[in-house]
Amino acid sequence: MASLNALLKRRTRTLLRSALGLVLAFIVFTLAQSLEGKGPFTPDDPAPPGQYTVIDVADGDTIYVSMDGIRESIRLVGVDTPETHHPSKPAQCYGTEATQFTRNLVKGKPVKLVADTKQPNRDKYGRLLRYVFLQDGRELNELLVTGGYAFVTNFNTEKKKEFRQLQEAAKNSRTGLWGACTVKESGSYLQTNSVEM
C-alpha cells in the first residue's frame, strides 16, 4: 500500500511538472509572438486609449469598429444618409457618395465615440448610437450634414437644433444631395429619389 502511495505521489509530481512546463512554454511563446507583433497579446485595436479603429463602413451613417477585438456596429446619431442597400428600399440618390465620403474619412482609422444623453445606448437593431469624432477633432455626423450627404433625423438629440441650422445652410446653397437629387418627404422623413444601381 505504501509503495502504491509513493507511486501515485511520483506520478502526480511528474504530471504537475509537465503541466507547469507546458504553461511556461506557452507563456514564453506568447510573449515572443507579442514582441514580434503577432499573437494573442498584440492589440487587435491599435487605436489610442478611448478610441476605436473603424474596420468597415456599411453606408454613410453606419460603421463598424473593433472594440476589444469585437466587431461593433455604430449608427451615427442624429443623421440619416440616403440608402444604398436597404433590404426593403431601393438605392437612393447620393447614397453612394455619402458612403464613400464616410469611408474616405474613417475606414482603417481610429475614432472617438460619444453617446447622446437624449437617446438610448442602442437602436432597435442593436447598433450603438454615437457621435463619431475624427483624430483631428472634427465630428463626422456634422460633416455629413454640412456637406449635404445626410438629412437631420426627427429624433430628439442634443444637437438637433445645430444640425437643423447646418442642414438649412446646405439646402440653401444646394450643397451635395440638395443640388444633385430630388428631395421629398416620406412620412416624417426626408428622402432622395431612387436610382438604378
Summary of the structure (lengths in Angstrom):
residues: 197
radius of gyration: 25.8
end to end distance: 82.4
largest distance: 96.2
contacts: 575
relative contact order: 0.13
helix: 36%
strand: 25%
